[in-house]
Amino acid sequence: MSLLVVGSVAFDSVKTPFGEAEEILGGSATYFSTAASYFTEVNLVAVVGEDFPSQHVNFLKSRGINTDGLEKQDGKTFRWKGEYGYQLNEAQTLETHLNVFESFKPLLPQSYRDSEGVFLANINPELQTDVLNQVTSPKIIACDTMNFWISGKRDALLKTLEHVDILIINDGEARQLAMEANLVKAARIIRSYGPKHLIIKRGEYGALMFNSQSIFAAPAYPLENVFDPTGAGDSFAGGFMGYLLNTRNFSESNMRQAVIFGSVMASFVVEDFSLNRIKTLDYNEIHNRYREFKQLTHFEESAEIFRQ
Amino acid sequence: MSLLVVGSVAFDSVKTPFGEAEEILGGSATYFSTAASYFTEVNLVAVVGEDFPSQHVNFLKSRGINTDGLEKQDGKTFRWKGEYGYQLNEAQTLETHLNVFESFKPLLPQSYRDSEGVFLANINPELQTDVLNQVTSPKIIACDTMNFWISGKRDALLKTLEHVDILIINDGEARQLAMEANLVKAARIIRSYGPKHLIIKRGEYGALMFNSQSIFAAPAYPLENVFDPTGAGDSFAGGFMGYLLNTRNFSESNMRQAVIFGSVMASFVVEDFSLNRIKTLDYNEIHNRYREFKQLTHFEESAEIFRQ
């Protein structure tokens, strides 16, 4: 099953306590498609400038990602510059230059319109709806957003959410969107906006998935060397959606496994700058880390204990 | 198996966004013993003032807690006053009056000296060692501490830790004690000080247990109504140690179950002020919540997935 993603392809300049790198390949759609490419066909929709080198396009193609929807426009590619402190939980954005991304109007190639899965990365919710309108009969739609759209384009965002099956956001965004501090209550409010499933990303603390039947809590993998957290959330979404499309099974139990595959991909991406760590993963590494998540969380059913 | 705890018995005045209460029963040893009392015999060591009402002593006795080691001294009982914001993660301490606790020199009743489990709640590490020296042949020793002792009595604390099997602290304390920001590295450093097992409490994010064989990640129970987080950490420790003493099994697998029973007790205590919620739990509630933790974290082993 093919998986469409619309989002950013960018050059990032990143500083962490462990090193810095200039103008490295980044962007939500880049991280998402690379992570998803281990599981399914990906149709990438994004825009870059004339300065975007063919080596990056070739890399995406080498991962079997369809780049027919990667528009090249006059101007420069989106650039982001950020810095992380020792806590590594949230980047301080130093510069954002939207460049060609500013006037981006995603137009889907004909061959993308029958995509069965859709991931709307964090872009203007009006564009998210535009993209959805161009997909003929998607089987599953997931979406991300951020504080900027929640406060600035709330109505457009709520309109998008009516058509979304799975919303994947962080805890601060969930509280802001629901206007409720308690996450259990916030989840109920957000699910009333449309998404049957809500996944709340909590960085080093893992993820929570809420649906009508249950709550699922997944930890993050306790890494000894977190090098650069950039792209963790989009790689999570890529592993999650990639696995769902691979298995064509949207049951609650399979969605839990998808959350773990998402967590696996996120745990790899933060081990190095840019996509370096997930450029050339082999399936043994992916499956082994999945098993490590199982080990990390497993405990036995309990016999009923009474005071002796 | 009997479980000795030394710590504070106090009057707390607490303000949360949901209400406030004055001079309610609190203290680390109170929360610990009440939680543990569902699982095993508890020998309580603490000090109170003349103002401590017999109704509170009677409550502890009603839970089958041995209060022979609860000294009554001239003076007033330890008092703490704190306030929580909407995040409910950390209290702002407004007032601390040590009162009779200031000159506390724990002397164990003869009948306590053969206790098989020991929990040294957060007190001066010199007193922790004094207490350990009075126990004949403990089978398992756990301990808590705080930033005040880590910075102010580091050498005494390291001396205590040489004799401790399980250290139970929060993430900030672990980073401070190890002088290392990364928790995986911090755990290795702390375990080199003596404790074979390190449990890091992360409040609403659950707990991590590190030992030589593995890391175990347990979530917190996602509660819709967290009323007052006071005592959550000590109730966690009480459920954890109580279960271990009940089962007399210190295997890694059983310690994972103990972490879940600790999390169960902590999830109850925060639902109301003081010990109100855990005063009269029944075993069905405890076992049901354990099962809910299993549901919350369960996912299937994965078939090996490749791109199709």
Contacts between the chains, C-beta under 8 A, distances in Angstrom:
chain1	res1	chain2	res2	distance
A	37	B	307	7.3
A	38	B	307	6.1
A	39	B	305	6.4
A	39	B	307	5.8
A	40	B	307	6.4
A	40	B	308	7.1
A	64	B	307	7.3
A	86	B	181	4.8
A	87	B	181	7.4
A	181	B	86	4.8
A	181	B	87	7.4
A	182	B	223	8.0
A	182	B	224	6.3
A	182	B	225	7.5
A	182	B	226	7.3
A	183	B	222	6.5
A	184	B	222	5.1
A	184	B	223	6.7
A	184	B	224	4.4
A	185	B	224	6.0
A	202	B	205	6.9
A	205	B	202	7.0
A	205	B	205	4.1
A	205	B	206	7.8
A	206	B	205	7.8
A	206	B	217	7.5
A	206	B	219	7.5
A	208	B	222	6.6
A	214	B	295	6.3
A	214	B	296	7.6
A	215	B	222	5.4
A	215	B	296	5.9
A	216	B	296	6.7
A	216	B	297	7.6
A	216	B	299	7.3
A	217	B	206	7.5
A	217	B	219	3.6
A	217	B	222	7.0
A	217	B	296	5.1
A	217	B	297	5.7
A	218	B	297	7.9
A	218	B	299	7.6
A	219	B	206	7.5
A	219	B	217	3.6
A	219	B	219	7.0
A	222	B	183	6.4
A	222	B	184	5.1
A	222	B	208	6.6
A	222	B	215	5.4
A	222	B	217	7.0
A	223	B	182	8.0
A	223	B	184	6.7
A	224	B	182	6.3
A	224	B	184	4.3
A	224	B	185	5.9
A	225	B	182	7.5
A	226	B	182	7.2
A	243	B	305	6.5
A	246	B	305	5.8
A	246	B	307	7.0
A	246	B	308	6.0
A	247	B	305	7.2
A	253	B	299	7.6
A	253	B	300	6.2
A	256	B	298	7.4
A	256	B	299	4.1
A	256	B	300	7.4
A	257	B	299	5.6
A	257	B	300	5.9
A	257	B	302	5.7
A	259	B	299	7.5
A	260	B	299	5.7
A	260	B	302	7.4
A	261	B	302	7.6
A	261	B	305	7.4
A	283	B	304	6.9
A	283	B	305	7.8
A	283	B	306	5.8
A	286	B	305	7.8
A	287	B	302	7.2
A	287	B	304	5.2
A	287	B	305	7.7
A	290	B	302	5.2
A	291	B	301	7.8
A	294	B	299	7.5
A	294	B	301	6.2
A	295	B	214	6.3
A	296	B	214	7.6
A	296	B	215	5.9
A	296	B	216	6.7
A	296	B	217	5.1
A	297	B	216	7.6
A	297	B	217	5.7
A	297	B	218	7.9
A	297	B	297	5.2
A	297	B	299	7.8
A	298	B	256	7.5
A	299	B	216	7.3
A	299	B	218	7.6
A	299	B	253	7.6
A	299	B	256	4.1
A	299	B	257	5.6
A	299	B	259	7.5
A	299	B	260	5.7
A	299	B	294	7.5
A	299	B	297	7.8
A	300	B	253	6.3
A	300	B	256	7.4
A	300	B	257	5.9
A	301	B	291	7.8
A	301	B	294	6.2
A	302	B	257	5.7
A	302	B	260	7.5
A	302	B	261	7.6
A	302	B	287	7.2
A	302	B	290	5.2
A	304	B	283	6.9
A	304	B	287	5.2
A	305	B	39	6.4
A	305	B	243	6.5
A	305	B	246	5.8
A	305	B	247	7.3
A	305	B	261	7.4
A	305	B	283	7.8
A	305	B	286	7.8
A	305	B	287	7.7
A	306	B	283	5.9
A	307	B	37	7.3
A	307	B	38	6.1
A	307	B	39	5.8
A	307	B	40	6.4
A	307	B	64	7.3
A	307	B	246	7.0
A	308	B	40	7.0
A	308	B	246	6.0
